[in-house]
Amino acid sequence: MRTLKDLFLDELADRYDSEKRLVIAMPKMIKAASCPNLRALIESHLMETERHVTKLAKVFQLFGEKPSANKCEATIGLLAEGAEVATDNKGLPVINAGLVLVAQKIEHYEIASYGALREWAMLLGNKPAATILNEILGEEKAANKALTDLARSSCNIQALTSSDADDCCTMGKKTKPTKRAA
C-alpha cells in the first residue's frame, strides 16, 4: 500500500531531478537572452537553484533517505519548449518575452510542487523539512515576481514595439540617438 510518505518521496525525487536539470539548462537561457537585466535575473536564480539541489538532499536526509532523482517529464518538456523558443526567436525582439514566459511556466510548476511538498512534510510531522521546503518555495515565488516585473517594465513592451533585440531594458529610458549609416 502506498502512503503519503511514498508520494512525498516520489515528488521530492522529481524536484531533485528537476533542479539538477535546471542547473544545466539555465546557462543556455542566459546565453539566449539579449536583455542584460534578464540575464542577471537568471544568473541570480541559477545560484539559488544550485542551493536548492543541496537543500533537497538535506530534506531526503531528514526523512532518513539518500537523495535520489526521478526523471521529471514536466521539466524536460518545459526545457524543450525553452530551447525551441530560444531557437525560433534568436536575434528577434520577442526573444526576451518568450524566455520570460518559459521561465514563468517553470516557476509556476515549482511553486505548485513545493507548496504541496511543504504541506505534506508538515502532515508527516517533519517540521525541519517543511521549513527548508518553505524557504525554497519563497525563493521560487520571488523569482516569479521578479520575472513578472521585468516583463511588465521592459521585455513585453520591447517585444511589442522594437525592431532591435538589443533595445530590451532601455524602454522608457532616455538614450542619445545614434547615427546610422545611410
C-alpha positions in Angstrom: 0.0 0.0 0.0 1.3 3.4 -1.0 1.3 6.1 1.7 1.6 9.9 1.8 5.3 9.4 2.7 5.8 7.4 -0.5 4.1 10.1 -2.6 6.2 12.8 -0.8 9.4 10.9 -1.5 8.4 10.4 -5.2 7.7 14.1 -5.7 10.9 15.1 -3.8 12.9 12.9 -6.2 11.1 14.6 -9.1 12.0 18.0 -7.7 15.6 16.9 -7.2 15.9 15.8 -10.8 14.2 19.0 -12.0 16.5 21.3 -10.1 19.6 19.4 -11.3 18.3 19.7 -14.9 17.7 23.4 -14.4 21.2 24.0 -13.2 22.4 22.6 -16.6 19.8 24.4 -18.7 19.8 27.9 -17.1 23.2 28.9 -18.6 21.8 28.3 -22.0 18.9 30.6 -21.2 21.3 33.2 -20.0 23.2 33.0 -23.3 20.0 33.2 -25.3 18.7 36.3 -23.6 19.6 39.7 -25.1 18.3 41.7 -22.2 21.1 42.3 -19.6 18.5 42.5 -16.8 17.0 39.2 -17.8 20.5 37.6 -17.9 21.3 39.0 -14.5 18.0 37.7 -13.1 18.5 34.2 -14.5 22.1 34.2 -13.2 20.9 35.1 -9.7 18.3 32.4 -9.7 20.8 29.9 -11.0 22.8 30.4 -7.8 19.6 29.8 -5.8 18.8 26.7 -7.9 22.2 25.2 -7.1 21.4 25.7 -3.4 18.0 24.1 -4.0 19.8 20.9 -5.0 21.7 20.9 -1.7 18.6 21.8 0.3 16.6 18.9 -1.3 19.4 16.5 -0.4 19.1 17.7 3.2 15.3 17.1 3.1 15.9 13.5 1.9 18.3 13.1 4.9 15.6 14.5 7.3 13.4 11.6 6.2 16.2 9.1 6.6 16.7 8.6 2.9 19.5 9.1 0.4 18.9 11.7 -2.3 17.5 10.1 -5.5 16.1 11.5 -8.7 13.0 10.5 -10.6 13.0 11.6 -14.3 10.9 14.8 -14.2 9.0 14.7 -17.5 7.3 18.0 -16.9 10.6 19.8 -16.6 12.0 18.0 -19.6 9.1 19.3 -21.6 9.3 22.8 -20.3 13.1 22.9 -21.1 12.4 21.6 -24.6 9.9 24.4 -25.0 12.5 26.9 -23.8 15.1 25.6 -26.3 12.5 25.9 -29.1 11.6 29.5 -28.1 15.3 30.4 -28.0 16.0 28.9 -31.4 12.9 30.2 -33.1 13.4 33.7 -31.8 17.1 34.1 -31.8 18.1 37.8 -32.5 14.4 38.9 -32.6 12.8 41.5 -30.4 10.5 38.9 -28.9 13.3 36.6 -27.5 13.3 38.0 -24.0 9.5 38.0 -23.7 9.5 34.4 -24.8 12.2 33.4 -22.4 10.3 35.1 -19.5 7.2 33.1 -20.4 9.1 29.8 -20.3 10.8 30.7 -17.1 7.5 31.6 -15.5 6.0 28.3 -16.6 8.8 26.6 -14.8 8.4 28.8 -11.7 4.6 28.1 -11.5 5.2 24.4 -11.7 7.8 24.7 -9.0 5.6 26.8 -6.8 2.8 24.2 -7.0 5.2 21.4 -6.3 7.0 23.0 -3.4 3.7 24.2 -1.9 2.4 20.6 -1.8 5.7 19.2 -0.5 5.8 21.7 2.3 2.2 20.8 3.4 2.9 17.1 3.2 6.1 17.5 5.2 4.1 19.2 7.9 1.4 16.4 7.8 4.2 13.8 8.1 5.5 15.6 11.2 8.8 16.8 9.8 8.9 20.5 10.6 12.6 20.9 9.7 11.9 19.6 6.2 8.8 21.8 5.9 10.9 24.8 6.8 13.5 24.0 4.1 10.8 23.5 1.5 9.1 26.7 2.6 12.4 28.6 2.0 12.7 27.1 -1.5 9.0 28.0 -2.1 9.7 31.6 -1.1 12.6 31.9 -3.5 10.6 30.4 -6.4 7.8 32.9 -5.7 10.3 35.8 -5.5 11.8 34.7 -8.9 8.4 34.6 -10.4 7.6 38.1 -9.2 10.9 39.4 -10.5 10.2 37.9 -13.9 6.7 39.5 -13.9 8.2 42.9 -13.0 10.8 42.6 -15.7 8.3 41.5 -18.3 6.0 44.4 -17.5 8.7 47.1 -17.3 10.6 46.2 -20.4 10.6 42.8 -22.1 7.0 42.7 -23.2 7.0 46.3 -24.3 10.2 45.8 -26.2 8.7 42.8 -28.0 5.7 44.8 -29.0 7.4 48.0 -30.1 11.0 47.4 -31.0 12.7 46.1 -34.1 16.1 45.8 -32.3 16.5 43.0 -29.8 19.4 44.9 -28.1 16.9 47.6 -27.1 15.5 45.5 -24.3 15.7 47.1 -20.9 16.2 50.5 -22.4 12.5 51.0 -22.9 11.3 54.1 -21.1 14.8 55.4 -20.6 16.1 58.4 -22.4 19.0 57.5 -24.6 21.1 59.5 -27.0 20.2 59.0 -30.6 22.8 57.1 -32.6 23.9 57.9 -36.1 23.0 55.3 -38.6 24.9 54.7 -41.8 22.8 55.7 -44.9 
